């Protein structure tokens, strides 16, 4: 919808004097534009700004990298009747910098516990959207095919964190395409140097020579 794209362009960074005016215009235009496009791809923040949450207006919402999405991403699930939440519990979760934990815990105790909200104590500053989805849904599918990283990198992660279940499917085109090359340095060992701490000097010298 041209009205929606024009309003979105005029919002800019959202800091100007007329940003609120064009934000409202974009939301009004979205009520017509939403049915014109079968698939919308945008950030969680933009989706929550542009789409009304009730009633659900989509069949399915797919949230990628949900392990990095914090508590404030939860309303995006109201946009659709069903949700596919893609994440990884081996990744570092979100950190809401500047939000006092004790204040959040007080809000949970005041509002969520009395209302009987399931797993209320987990609505904290460290739980991700993926964490909440795992608690509420028994259906989990492990995606085992990995195309992005070279085998030497994802192979390490697969063995250490995923019980060897991840299959590296990106083939090295040549020796120049290999990001990681293993080389055994038999004399290598850690020594403590006053100015650096623990250092494997022999390995470092071998790396520089290579």
C-alpha positions in Angstrom: 0.0 0.0 0.0 1.5 3.3 -1.1 0.0 5.3 1.8 1.6 3.0 4.3 5.1 3.1 2.7 4.9 6.8 2.3 3.9 7.3 6.0 6.7 4.9 7.1 9.2 6.8 5.1 8.2 10.1 6.8 8.4 8.6 10.2 12.2 8.3 9.6 14.0 7.5 12.8 10.9 8.4 14.9 12.5 11.3 16.7 11.1 14.2 14.7 8.3 16.5 15.7 5.9 14.9 13.2 6.9 11.3 13.9 3.8 10.6 16.1 1.5 12.0 13.4 3.0 9.8 10.7 3.1 6.8 13.0 -0.7 7.1 13.4 -1.1 7.6 9.7 0.9 4.4 9.0 -1.2 2.4 11.5 -4.4 3.6 9.7 -3.1 2.7 6.3 -1.9 -0.7 7.6 -5.6 -1.8 8.2 -5.9 -1.8 4.4 -2.4 -2.8 3.4 -2.2 -5.9 5.7 -4.4 -8.0 3.4 -2.7 -6.8 0.2 0.6 -8.7 1.0 0.5 -12.4 1.9 3.8 -12.4 3.8 5.3 -9.5 5.9 8.9 -9.6 7.0 10.0 -7.1 9.6 11.6 -6.6 13.0 9.5 -7.4 16.1 9.5 -3.7 17.1 8.2 -2.6 13.7 5.5 -5.4 13.8 4.3 -4.3 17.2 4.2 -0.7 16.0 2.2 -1.3 12.9 -0.2 -4.2 13.5 -3.1 -4.4 16.0 -2.8 -7.4 18.3 -6.5 -8.2 18.7 -8.0 -10.1 17.1 -5.2 -12.1 15.4 -4.8 -10.9 11.8 -2.4 -13.5 10.5 -2.5 -17.3 10.2 1.0 -17.8 11.4 3.7 -15.6 12.9 7.3 -16.9 12.7 9.8 -15.4 15.1 13.5 -16.1 14.2 16.4 -15.7 16.6 13.8 -15.8 19.5 16.6 -16.6 21.9 17.7 -13.0 21.6 14.2 -11.5 22.0 13.4 -10.3 25.5 10.2 -10.1 27.5 8.9 -7.2 25.5 8.7 -9.3 22.4 5.9 -11.5 23.8 3.0 -9.4 22.4 4.1 -10.3 18.8 2.6 -13.7 19.4 -0.9 -12.1 19.6 -0.7 -11.2 15.9 -1.5 -14.7 14.6 -3.5 -17.8 15.5 -0.4 -20.0 15.5 3.3 -19.3 16.1 6.6 -20.9 15.0 9.3 -19.8 17.4 12.9 -20.4 16.2 15.7 -20.2 18.7 18.6 -21.9 20.5 18.8 -22.5 24.2 22.6 -22.8 23.9 22.9 -19.1 23.0 23.3 -16.3 25.5 19.9 -14.9 26.4 18.8 -11.2 26.3 20.0 -8.8 28.9 17.7 -5.8 29.6 20.4 -3.3 30.5 19.3 -0.6 32.9 16.2 -2.4 34.1 16.4 -3.1 37.9 15.8 -6.7 38.7 14.3 -6.0 42.1 11.7 -3.7 40.5 10.8 -6.3 37.9 10.4 -9.0 40.6 8.2 -6.6 42.6 5.9 -6.1 39.6 5.7 -9.9 39.1 4.8 -10.4 42.7 2.2 -7.6 42.6 0.5 -8.4 39.3 1.3 -11.8 37.9 1.4 -14.1 40.9 -2.0 -12.9 42.2 -3.5 -13.3 38.7 -2.4 -16.9 38.6 -0.1 -16.4 35.5 1.7 -19.7 34.8 5.5 -19.5 35.3 5.1 -16.0 36.6 8.6 -15.9 38.1 10.1 -16.3 34.7 8.8 -13.0 33.4 12.1 -11.5 34.3 14.9 -9.5 32.6 16.8 -12.6 31.5 14.2 -15.0 30.0 13.8 -14.9 26.2 10.8 -15.3 24.0 12.2 -18.8 23.2 12.3 -19.7 26.8 8.6 -18.8 27.2 7.7 -20.7 24.1 9.5 -23.9 25.3 7.6 -23.8 28.6 4.2 -23.4 27.0 4.5 -25.8 24.0 5.5 -29.5 24.1 6.2 -29.5 20.3 9.9 -29.1 19.6 11.8 -29.8 16.4 15.6 -29.9 16.2 16.9 -28.4 13.0 19.9 -30.5 12.2 21.1 -29.2 8.8 23.5 -26.4 8.9 24.5 -24.5 5.8 26.1 -21.3 7.1 29.4 -22.1 8.8 32.2 -24.1 7.4 32.4 -27.7 8.8 35.4 -27.0 11.0 33.5 -24.4 13.0 30.0 -25.9 13.2 31.5 -29.4 13.7 33.1 -28.2 17.0 29.8 -26.7 18.2 27.9 -29.9 17.2 30.2 -32.1 19.2 30.4 -29.9 22.3 26.8 -28.6 22.6 24.5 -30.7 20.4 25.7 -34.3 20.9 26.9 -34.4 17.3 23.4 -34.1 15.9 24.1 -31.0 13.8 25.2 -31.9 10.2 27.5 -29.4 8.5 26.4 -29.2 4.9 28.5 -26.4 3.6 31.4 -28.0 1.7 34.8 -26.3 1.4 35.2 -25.3 -2.2 39.0 -25.3 -1.9 41.8 -25.0 0.7 41.4 -21.2 0.4 37.8 -21.4 1.5 38.6 -23.1 4.8 38.2 -20.7 7.7 39.8 -23.1 10.2 42.9 -25.3 9.6 44.0 -27.7 12.3 47.7 -28.1 12.9 49.2 -30.1 15.8 52.0 -28.3 17.7 53.5 -31.1 19.9 55.7 -28.8 21.9 52.8 -26.5 22.8 52.1 -25.9 26.5 50.8 -23.0 28.6 53.3 -21.0 30.6 52.6 -18.1 32.9 54.1 -14.8 31.8 53.9 -11.8 34.2 52.8 -9.3 31.6 50.2 -11.6 29.9 49.1 -14.3 32.2 48.8 -17.9 30.8 50.1 -18.0 27.3 51.0 -20.9 24.9 54.0 -19.3 23.4 54.9 -22.1 21.1 51.5 -22.2 19.5 51.5 -18.5 19.1 54.8 -18.6 17.3 53.6 -21.4 15.1 50.5 -19.4 14.2 52.5 -16.3 13.3 54.9 -18.4 11.2 51.9 -20.0 9.4 
